[in-house]
Each structure stands twice: as C-alpha cells, then as structure tokens.
Amino acid sequence: MVTTNYSIGSFIERIQKSMASQVSAGDQLERRSAGAVQEGARVAAAAKQDIDAKVAQVDQASASYIVHQKDHCRNRIAELSIQLQHKKEHQKKVKAKLLAYKEVLALV
C-alpha cells in the first residue's frame, strides 16, 4: 500500500477546491458568453437600423427621381403640344396662301 503525506479528508478538500475553481471559471465564461451574445445582438440591431435607414434613403431618392421624371415628361409634353399647335397654325396659313394663289391662277 502506498502512503502519502495527505489524509483522505485533505485530498477531498483539494478536489472540492479544484472543482469549485472550475465551476467559478465556468460561470465566468458563461457570463462573458452572455455578454458577447448581448453585444452581438446590439451590433445586429444597430446594423439593421443602419440598413433600414439606407433603404429609406434609397426609397426617398427613387420616389424623388420618379416625381422629377414625371414633371420632366409633363413639361416636354406641354412643349411638344405648343409646337404642334404652332405647326397647325402655320399649316392653316400655308393652306390659306395656297387657296389664294389658286384663286389668282383661276382668274388668270
């Protein structure tokens, strides 16, 4: 039989202290992990907020561009309508002149 300087009670105390130390280390690790999870959730929430804000900016910019393009198209349609009206008026004048020339030729 092997003899040691330690009694069984002392040996059990050392094992209990070691186990308590390991449990304490495990608890610390668990707290740090929980802190890391919370930090990760905070970072994810901040990133989502940032992304949502950027999406809103893009949506606003898109809406503004669409409104601008609609206004541009309306203005262009108005310009073309005026040009068309002028051409019609010019065409009427030309037809009137042609009729006048035909009448003059008919008299000759």
C-alpha positions in Angstrom: 0.0 0.0 0.0 1.2 3.5 -0.9 1.4 6.1 1.8 1.1 9.8 1.3 1.5 12.9 3.3 -2.1 13.8 2.8 -5.1 12.4 4.6 -8.2 11.5 2.7 -10.0 14.5 4.1 -7.3 16.8 2.9 -7.4 15.1 -0.5 -11.1 15.6 -0.8 -10.8 19.2 0.2 -8.3 19.8 -2.6 -10.6 18.1 -5.1 -13.6 20.2 -3.9 -11.5 23.4 -4.2 -10.4 22.4 -7.7 -14.0 21.7 -8.7 -15.2 24.9 -7.1 -12.5 26.8 -9.1 -13.6 25.1 -12.3 -17.2 25.9 -11.6 -16.3 29.5 -10.9 -14.3 29.6 -14.2 -17.3 28.1 -16.0 -19.6 30.7 -14.5 -17.2 33.5 -15.6 -17.1 32.0 -19.1 -20.9 31.8 -19.2 -21.2 35.4 -18.1 -18.7 36.5 -20.8 -20.5 34.5 -23.4 -23.8 36.1 -22.4 -22.2 39.5 -22.6 -20.8 38.6 -26.1 -24.3 37.4 -27.2 -25.8 40.7 -25.9 -23.1 42.7 -27.7 -23.7 40.7 -30.8 -27.5 41.4 -30.6 -26.8 45.1 -30.0 -24.5 45.3 -33.1 -27.0 43.4 -35.2 -29.8 45.8 -34.1 -27.6 48.8 -34.9 -26.7 47.3 -38.3 -30.4 46.6 -39.1 -31.3 50.2 -38.1 -28.5 51.5 -40.4 -29.6 49.3 -43.3 -33.3 50.3 -42.8 -32.2 54.0 -42.8 -30.2 53.5 -46.0 -33.1 51.6 -47.6 -35.4 54.5 -46.7 -32.9 57.0 -48.2 -32.9 54.9 -51.4 -36.7 54.7 -51.4 -36.9 58.5 -50.9 -34.3 59.2 -53.7 -36.2 56.8 -56.0 -39.5 58.5 -55.3 -38.0 61.9 -55.8 -36.4 60.8 -59.1 -39.7 59.4 -60.3 -41.5 62.6 -59.4 -38.8 64.6 -61.2 -39.1 62.4 -64.3 -42.9 62.7 -64.3 -42.6 66.5 -64.1 -40.0 66.5 -66.9 -42.3 64.4 -69.1 -45.3 66.7 -68.4 -43.2 69.7 -69.3 -41.9 68.1 -72.5 -45.5 67.1 -73.5 -46.6 70.7 -72.9 -43.7 72.0 -75.1 -44.5 69.5 -77.9 -48.2 70.4 -77.7 -47.3 74.1 -78.2 -45.0 73.2 -81.1 -47.7 71.1 -82.7 -50.2 73.9 -82.2 -47.8 76.4 -83.9 -47.3 73.9 -86.8 -51.0 73.5 -87.2 -51.4 77.3 -87.3 -48.6 77.6 -89.8 -50.2 74.9 -91.9 -53.5 76.8 -91.9 -51.7 79.9 -93.1 -49.9 78.0 -95.8 -53.2 76.4 -97.0 -54.8 79.9 -97.0 -52.0 81.2 -99.2 -52.3 78.2 -101.5 -56.0 78.8 -101.8 -55.3 82.5 -102.5 -52.8 81.6 -105.2 -55.2 79.0 -106.7 -57.9 81.7 -106.9 -55.5 84.1 -108.5 -54.4 81.5 -111.0 -58.1 80.7 -111.7 -58.7 84.3 -112.5 -55.8 84.4 -115.0 
